[in-house]
Amino acid sequence: MRISSPVMVNGIIQAISDEYSRKIILSATLKPKSVEDLSKENDIPMSTCYRRVHELVAAGIMIIDKIIITPEGKKFEIFRSAFRSIQINFEAGELVVEAIPNEDIAERLARMWLSMRA
C-alpha cells in the first residue's frame, strides 16, 4: 500500500533514521513485545524505549497488540510493528513510501470490520 499522508511519511523516515526507533521496529515485527522486552533485547534505556515506542504508536508505525492486566492489577501493553515491510523510493522528483501491513494486524482489522458491519 502506498503511504500518502505526509505526516506518516515523515514519521517513517524519522523512525528509520533513528537507531533506537529502527531497532524497536525491527524487534517487534515478527513477535509482539512489551517495552521492557524491547529495552532489554536492544540495550536501550527504559525511559528512552518508552518514549520512542509512544512516538512510534502516535505516528502509526507501531500499534498496541494487546493489553495485559496481571493478577496484581498491573496493566501493561504489548506492541507490534504496524508494517511487515517498508520501501522508500524517489520517483519523478518525489519521495514515495510503500508499506506492507503486518499480516496479523490486517487479519485483525478485517475481523473487526466484519464484526462492526453485523
N, C-alpha and C positions, 0 to 999 in steps of 0.2 A: 504494500500500500504506500502511496506517495504521501508524505507529510507536507501539508500545505500551510499550516499555521506558522507564521514567522516566530511566534513565541516558543513553540515546541521545537522548531528547527534550531533556534539559538540555544535552547536548553540542552538539546542533544549535543551540539557542537561544544558547548561549555563542559558538559559532563565528560565527554570523550577526551577533552584536553586536560582534565584534572586527574592526576594519578590516583587519588583516593576514590573518586567517583567511578573511574574506569574499573578499578579493582572490585568495587562493590557491585557494579552492574554485572561484570563477568562472573562473579562468585554466586550471584543469585539468579542466574539464567536457567540452570538445569534443575535446581532444587531451592524451594523457598527457605529462607533463613531468618533468624532473629538478628537484631542489631548486635547483640552480644556475640553471636556466632560469626557474623561478618567482621566484627572488630578483631576477634581472636585469630580468625583464619587469615586475615590480610595484614595483621600487625598495624592496625590503625587505632589511634587513641579513641577510647569510648565516646568522649564528647564530640570529637570530630566526626566519628562514624554516625552518631545520632543526627548531627547537623546535616551531613551530606545525604543521608537516607531521606530525611524530611524534605530537603531541597529537590531530590530526585522524584519523590512522590508528588510534590507540588508541580513539577514540570511534566508529569505524566509518563516519566521514564521507568518508574517502579510503581508497583501497586501493593496494597496490603492484601496478602493472600488469605490470611485468616487471623482472627483474634482469639487468643487462648486465655482463659481465666483459670488460674491454679486453684487447688483446694483451699489455699490460704487467702484467696480473693485477689491475688496479684494478677493484673492484666498486662499482657504483652502481645505485640504484633509480630507476625511473620511476613516477610516481604519477598517479592519475586520481581524480576525484571519484566517489564511490560512487553519487551521485544526479544525475539529469538535472534534476530539479525538486523543490523543497520548498515546501510550503504549510502555513502555521500559521494556525489558526482558534480562536476562542473559541466553544465550543458548550456550552450548558446548564451554564455555570459551570466548565467545564474547558478546558484547553488541548489541542487536537487537532493533531497533526502528521501530514501525509500526504506521501509522497515517491514519486517515480517513479524506479526504479533506472536507472542509466546503462545503455543498451541493450547496449553491448559487454560489460559485466560480466554482465548477465543471460544473454546467449548463452554466455559462457564457463562460467558456473556450470552451465547446463543441460548443456553438453558434458561437464563434469567429473562431474556426477551420473550421466549415462548411462554414462560410462566406468567408474564405480565399480560400477554395477549389473551390468555384464557379467562 
